[in-house]
């Protein structure tokens, strides 16, 4: 009896996920002119605001190698430090979080981990605006 009850609960939960609401988003022309550009140096958050849509995301520097426009489901951060040697988190990866969630999209390698951490969010925002390969990869990987 417990197995049947557990199975029934699991089916209801899975069924609820299958019935989730979907929303259509009009991205339009994601280029300039835009109303607002936000990407702080040293931060991870970025956003671009047009009159018809606001796109928000994050940019992080990790150990996972990638070239401009590469797409990944997951990325790996190098948490190790060896005395005065820096970590190997010199690859900038970006993810759109709103109005839809994308997979991770690579900007690519930046000079070193410190410079990467300082500039990654702005590199993500800039790439959405001016890099066709990056923009195609990000919009083509929605559902991440």
Phi and psi restraints in degrees (value plus and minus 20) as a CYANA .aco file:
   2 UNK   PHI     -82.0   -42.0
   2 UNK   PSI     -58.2   -18.2
   3 UNK   PHI     -84.5   -44.5
   3 UNK   PSI     -61.0   -21.0
   4 UNK   PHI     -86.1   -46.1
   4 UNK   PSI     -62.6   -22.6
   5 UNK   PHI     -83.5   -43.5
   5 UNK   PSI     -66.1   -26.1
   6 UNK   PHI     -81.5   -41.5
   6 UNK   PSI     -63.9   -23.9
   7 UNK   PHI     -80.0   -40.0
   7 UNK   PSI     -63.5   -23.5
   8 UNK   PHI     -82.4   -42.4
   8 UNK   PSI     -62.3   -22.3
   9 UNK   PHI     -84.1   -44.1
   9 UNK   PSI     -64.7   -24.7
  10 UNK   PHI     -82.0   -42.0
  10 UNK   PSI     -59.5   -19.5
  11 UNK   PHI     -86.0   -46.0
  11 UNK   PSI     -57.9   -17.9
  12 UNK   PHI     -86.4   -46.4
  12 UNK   PSI     -61.6   -21.6
  13 UNK   PHI     -84.8   -44.8
  13 UNK   PSI     -67.9   -27.9
  14 UNK   PHI     -82.5   -42.5
  14 UNK   PSI     -60.5   -20.5
  15 UNK   PHI     -84.5   -44.5
  15 UNK   PSI     -57.4   -17.4
  16 UNK   PHI     -83.6   -43.6
  16 UNK   PSI     -58.1   -18.1
  17 UNK   PHI     -87.9   -47.9
  17 UNK   PSI     -55.5   -15.5
  18 UNK   PHI     -89.3   -49.3
  18 UNK   PSI     -44.8    -4.8
  19 UNK   PHI    -114.3   -74.3
  19 UNK   PSI      -6.8    33.2
  20 UNK   PHI     -79.5   -39.5
  20 UNK   PSI     128.7   168.7
  21 UNK   PHI     -90.6   -50.6
  21 UNK   PSI     124.5   164.5
  22 UNK   PHI    -138.9   -98.9
  22 UNK   PSI     131.3   171.3
  23 UNK   PHI    -153.0  -113.0
  23 UNK   PSI     115.0   155.0
  24 UNK   PHI    -107.8   -67.8
  24 UNK   PSI     117.6   157.6
  25 UNK   PHI    -142.2  -102.2
  25 UNK   PSI     109.5   149.5
  26 UNK   PHI    -114.1   -74.1
  26 UNK   PSI      86.2   126.2
  27 UNK   PHI    -100.2   -60.2
  27 UNK   PSI     -52.2   -12.2
  28 UNK   PHI      41.8    81.8
  28 UNK   PSI    -169.8  -129.8
  29 UNK   PHI    -109.6   -69.6
  29 UNK   PSI      82.9   122.9
  30 UNK   PHI    -104.0   -64.0
  30 UNK   PSI      47.7    87.7
  31 UNK   PHI    -160.3  -120.3
  31 UNK   PSI    -193.7  -153.7
  32 UNK   PHI     -95.5   -55.5
  32 UNK   PSI     133.9   173.9
  33 UNK   PHI    -105.5   -65.5
  33 UNK   PSI     123.1   163.1
  34 UNK   PHI    -142.6  -102.6
  34 UNK   PSI     142.3   182.3
  35 UNK   PHI    -104.4   -64.4
  35 UNK   PSI     -52.0   -12.0
  36 UNK   PHI    -173.4  -133.4
  36 UNK   PSI     120.1   160.1
  37 UNK   PHI    -147.2  -107.2
  37 UNK   PSI     103.3   143.3
  38 UNK   PHI    -150.9  -110.9
  38 UNK   PSI      98.6   138.6
  39 UNK   PHI    -183.0  -143.0
  39 UNK   PSI      78.9   118.9
  40 UNK   PHI     -98.1   -58.1
  40 UNK   PSI     121.4   161.4
  41 UNK   PHI     -83.2   -43.2
  41 UNK   PSI     110.7   150.7
  42 UNK   PHI      64.4   104.4
  42 UNK   PSI     -25.6    14.4
  43 UNK   PHI    -115.8   -75.8
  43 UNK   PSI     154.7   194.7
  44 UNK   PHI    -129.6   -89.6
  44 UNK   PSI     -42.2    -2.2
  45 UNK   PHI    -104.0   -64.0
  45 UNK   PSI     123.8   163.8
  46 UNK   PHI    -161.7  -121.7
  46 UNK   PSI     133.0   173.0
  47 UNK   PHI    -172.3  -132.3
  47 UNK   PSI     129.4   169.4
  48 UNK   PHI    -149.1  -109.1
  48 UNK   PSI     109.5   149.5
  49 UNK   PHI    -141.1  -101.1
  49 UNK   PSI      99.7   139.7
  50 UNK   PHI    -127.9   -87.9
  50 UNK   PSI     155.2   195.2
  51 UNK   PHI     -87.9   -47.9
  51 UNK   PSI     -42.9    -2.9
  52 UNK   PHI    -130.7   -90.7
  52 UNK   PSI     -32.3     7.7
  53 UNK   PHI    -180.8  -140.8
  53 UNK   PSI     127.3   167.3
  54 UNK   PHI    -135.4   -95.4
  54 UNK   PSI     106.0   146.0
  55 UNK   PHI    -130.7   -90.7
  55 UNK   PSI     105.2   145.2
  56 UNK   PHI    -142.7  -102.7
  56 UNK   PSI     128.8   168.8
  57 UNK   PHI    -182.9  -142.9
  57 UNK   PSI    -191.6  -151.6
  58 UNK   PHI    -151.4  -111.4
  58 UNK   PSI     136.1   176.1
  59 UNK   PHI    -152.5  -112.5
  59 UNK   PSI     106.5   146.5
  60 UNK   PHI    -152.4  -112.4
  60 UNK   PSI     132.2   172.2
  61 UNK   PHI    -124.0   -84.0
  61 UNK   PSI     108.0   148.0
  62 UNK   PHI    -158.0  -118.0
  62 UNK   PSI     157.9   197.9
  63 UNK   PHI    -102.6   -62.6
  63 UNK   PSI     -41.5    -1.5
  64 UNK   PHI     -87.2   -47.2
  64 UNK   PSI      97.8   137.8
  65 UNK   PHI     -88.5   -48.5
  65 UNK   PSI     129.8   169.8
  66 UNK   PHI    -190.2  -150.2
  66 UNK   PSI     130.2   170.2
  67 UNK   PHI    -129.3   -89.3
  67 UNK   PSI     143.5   183.5
  68 UNK   PHI     -67.0   -27.0
  68 UNK   PSI     100.1   140.1
  69 UNK   PHI      72.3   112.3
  69 UNK   PSI     -26.4    13.6
  70 UNK   PHI     -83.7   -43.7
  70 UNK   PSI     127.2   167.2
  71 UNK   PHI    -140.7  -100.7
  71 UNK   PSI     119.3   159.3
  72 UNK   PHI    -160.8  -120.8
  72 UNK   PSI     127.2   167.2
  73 UNK   PHI     -97.0   -57.0
  73 UNK   PSI     -57.4   -17.4
  74 UNK   PHI    -160.3  -120.3
  74 UNK   PSI     138.1   178.1
  75 UNK   PHI    -152.8  -112.8
  75 UNK   PSI     140.8   180.8
  76 UNK   PHI    -142.1  -102.1
  76 UNK   PSI     106.9   146.9
  77 UNK   PHI    -111.6   -71.6
  77 UNK   PSI     116.4   156.4
  78 UNK   PHI    -111.9   -71.9
  78 UNK   PSI      86.0   126.0
  79 UNK   PHI    -110.7   -70.7
  79 UNK   PSI     -14.8    25.2
  80 UNK   PHI    -112.8   -72.8
  80 UNK   PSI     126.0   166.0
  81 UNK   PHI    -150.0  -110.0
  81 UNK   PSI     118.4   158.4
  82 UNK   PHI    -136.4   -96.4
  82 UNK   PSI      63.9   103.9
  83 UNK   PHI      43.6    83.6
  83 UNK   PSI    -139.7   -99.7
  84 UNK   PHI    -111.3   -71.3
  84 UNK   PSI     -23.7    16.3
  85 UNK   PHI     -95.7   -55.7
  85 UNK   PSI     116.2   156.2
  86 UNK   PHI     -94.8   -54.8
  86 UNK   PSI     143.9   183.9
  87 UNK   PHI     -94.5   -54.5
  87 UNK   PSI     159.8   199.8
  88 UNK   PHI    -127.5   -87.5
  88 UNK   PSI      11.9    51.9
  89 UNK   PHI    -109.1   -69.1
  89 UNK   PSI      47.7    87.7
  90 UNK   PHI    -131.3   -91.3
  90 UNK   PSI      -7.0    33.0
  91 UNK   PHI    -128.2   -88.2
  91 UNK   PSI     101.7   141.7
  92 UNK   PHI    -106.8   -66.8
  92 UNK   PSI     103.5   143.5
  93 UNK   PHI    -142.5  -102.5
  93 UNK   PSI     124.3   164.3
  94 UNK   PHI    -145.7  -105.7
  94 UNK   PSI     131.2   171.2
  95 UNK   PHI    -164.9  -124.9
  95 UNK   PSI     110.1   150.1
  96 UNK   PHI    -103.3   -63.3
  96 UNK   PSI     113.9   153.9
  97 UNK   PHI    -132.7   -92.7
  97 UNK   PSI     -41.0    -1.0
  98 UNK   PHI    -170.8  -130.8
  98 UNK   PSI     114.7   154.7
  99 UNK   PHI    -105.0   -65.0
  99 UNK   PSI     -21.8    18.2
 100 UNK   PHI    -163.7  -123.7
 100 UNK   PSI     141.2   181.2
 101 UNK   PHI    -119.5   -79.5
 101 UNK   PSI     109.9   149.9
 102 UNK   PHI    -125.4   -85.4
 102 UNK   PSI     149.0   189.0
 103 UNK   PHI     -91.9   -51.9
 103 UNK   PSI     157.9   197.9
 104 UNK   PHI     -94.9   -54.9
 104 UNK   PSI     115.7   155.7
 105 UNK   PHI    -144.0  -104.0
 105 UNK   PSI     110.7   150.7
 106 UNK   PHI    -101.3   -61.3
 106 UNK   PSI     116.3   156.3
 107 UNK   PHI    -105.4   -65.4
 107 UNK   PSI     -62.6   -22.6
 108 UNK   PHI     110.2   150.2
 108 UNK   PSI    -190.2  -150.2
 109 UNK   PHI     -99.5   -59.5
 109 UNK   PSI     119.3   159.3
 110 UNK   PHI    -133.1   -93.1
 110 UNK   PSI     139.7   179.7
 111 UNK   PHI     -57.5   -17.5
 111 UNK   PSI     -76.9   -36.9
 112 UNK   PHI    -174.3  -134.3
 112 UNK   PSI     154.4   194.4
 113 UNK   PHI     -81.0   -41.0
 113 UNK   PSI     -58.7   -18.7
 114 UNK   PHI     -87.3   -47.3
 114 UNK   PSI     -66.5   -26.5
 115 UNK   PHI     -84.6   -44.6
 115 UNK   PSI     -59.7   -19.7
 116 UNK   PHI     -79.5   -39.5
 116 UNK   PSI     -68.7   -28.7
 117 UNK   PHI     -81.8   -41.8
 117 UNK   PSI     -52.4   -12.4
 118 UNK   PHI     -94.2   -54.2
 118 UNK   PSI     -53.6   -13.6
 119 UNK   PHI    -132.0   -92.0
 119 UNK   PSI     -28.6    11.4
 120 UNK   PHI     -79.6   -39.6
 120 UNK   PSI     -65.1   -25.1
 121 UNK   PHI     -79.5   -39.5
 121 UNK   PSI     -63.5   -23.5
 122 UNK   PHI     -90.4   -50.4
 122 UNK   PSI     -51.6   -11.6
 123 UNK   PHI     -85.5   -45.5
 123 UNK   PSI     -57.1   -17.1
 124 UNK   PHI     -83.9   -43.9
 124 UNK   PSI     -70.1   -30.1
 125 UNK   PHI     -81.4   -41.4
 125 UNK   PSI     -65.3   -25.3
 126 UNK   PHI     -79.8   -39.8
 126 UNK   PSI     -61.0   -21.0
 127 UNK   PHI     -86.8   -46.8
 127 UNK   PSI     -55.5   -15.5
 128 UNK   PHI     -81.7   -41.7
 128 UNK   PSI     -55.4   -15.4
 129 UNK   PHI     -98.4   -58.4
 129 UNK   PSI     -62.3   -22.3
 130 UNK   PHI    -142.2  -102.2
 130 UNK   PSI     -27.1    12.9
 131 UNK   PHI    -127.5   -87.5
 131 UNK   PSI      81.1   121.1
 132 UNK   PHI     -77.1   -37.1
 132 UNK   PSI     -59.2   -19.2
 133 UNK   PHI     -84.1   -44.1
 133 UNK   PSI     -64.2   -24.2
 134 UNK   PHI     -84.8   -44.8
 134 UNK   PSI     -68.3   -28.3
 135 UNK   PHI     -80.2   -40.2
 135 UNK   PSI     -62.8   -22.8
 136 UNK   PHI     -83.4   -43.4
 136 UNK   PSI     -62.7   -22.7
 137 UNK   PHI     -83.7   -43.7
 137 UNK   PSI     -62.1   -22.1
 138 UNK   PHI     -88.1   -48.1
 138 UNK   PSI     -68.2   -28.2
 139 UNK   PHI     -92.3   -52.3
 139 UNK   PSI     -44.6    -4.6
 140 UNK   PHI    -103.6   -63.6
 140 UNK   PSI     -25.6    14.4
 141 UNK   PHI    -134.3   -94.3
 141 UNK   PSI       6.2    46.2
 142 UNK   PHI     -87.2   -47.2
 142 UNK   PSI     127.1   167.1
 143 UNK   PHI      87.1   127.1
 143 UNK   PSI     -13.3    26.7
